[in-house]
Amino acid sequence: MIKIALALATICLALATAAAAGTPVTLRPDPASGPTITLGDLFDGAGPAARVVVGAGAPAGLNAVLDAGQVQQIAHINGLDWTNPAGIRRIIVHGGAVVAEAAPAASAAKTVEVLTYARSLAAGEVVQPADLTYAKLPAFQAPQDAPRDAADIIGKAARRPLRSGTAVASLDVTAAQVIKRDDMIDVAFHAEGMTLTLQGKALAGAAMGETLNVMNLTSKKVIQAVAVGPDRAVVGPEAEQIKSTGLPAGVQIAANR
């Protein structure tokens, strides 16, 4: 009788252990999530527990972060056994996909609104208002030198090819050239109500307020002038004033072509 009782106890213990273990499940690599995140969104083989809600879903382009330990407990309560062999601590659910991280990544869920490029730009192309748009991106994708205002970027030229959808960085652009090398430009001298103008050939490109060498087409001499607009430069007192104090406030920067 004792042997029979021990055998029955062993069987009952084995059945209880199997029941406590639950149904083995594995974390999905890329499930879609709706307004809520369910066990079925996270795990393959969730069965009847698939509809159990774990947390709120994230809109497209944003992230929802779940504590892996809490997810494991919810799964266990609902008869699922996720052993978490990789030691995952956070589960980051994107707007339609889930990515697991072995280290804390709460900051990955934080998003910021930044300027992005509405279209791709070629190197040297001047940024126009329609080329910029605001978008929400994960904080880690926002450049440290992200401009606060679109006005800081509009009218400047791309230093390199810029891809649509990427965050804008101040180092992406430089002052747009209003004079290009080999352009035929007008060089003006203003003093005491008198204006003299000559035509010259630009020997280098220049942005507003920059100094460049210009060849006088008549004398073939090279002079220094300051760019003040598309194909326009000045010499004399006005040029020296710009060199020492900069362009007057409110001067509109217009790109050459």
C-alpha angles and dihedrals in degrees: 000000000000091000091050091049092049091049092051090048091051091050092048091049091050092050092047091050091050091049092049092050091061129195113324113240136178129217113257114240097213118003124160118246128206130192088311133033115231134188087253089057091054105036139047113226096023091145115178090357092062092100096054109118116233100176148321117302125234126242117248110289095020133090136235117201122209127191106241093214093055091047089051091052093048090048091050093049089054095050100265125126115210108171094188093217093182093057093239114186101182132031112204113202114198124197094287103353140061127222123185123214126197092210130053111281106171089134090061089071093058114099131192133195111243140163114267134181113264090201138011116272130205122228110278094019114135117240113240127194092255090056092069133068136166119245138167115248135170108277093242090062094057112100116238089233095048108152118244094214132038088224088071090064106030112100095023126111128244113252091205138359109301122205125226114255097024122123117262118247125190090232090060091078143042135191110295116246115244091184125043130201113278093016116143104235140179115243115198133197116201122188135145094347092311124117127192122182131192133175120240143169117249111234092193140015121262141185124219111302095011124127121239139172116251128189115224102230092209102047097022088226120140117235134179118243138170121238113237103165145341106326091345131113138164137216133190126036094347092054092048090050091053091048092054102038106015130235118329114265114268097027108150115233110219120184120229107249 
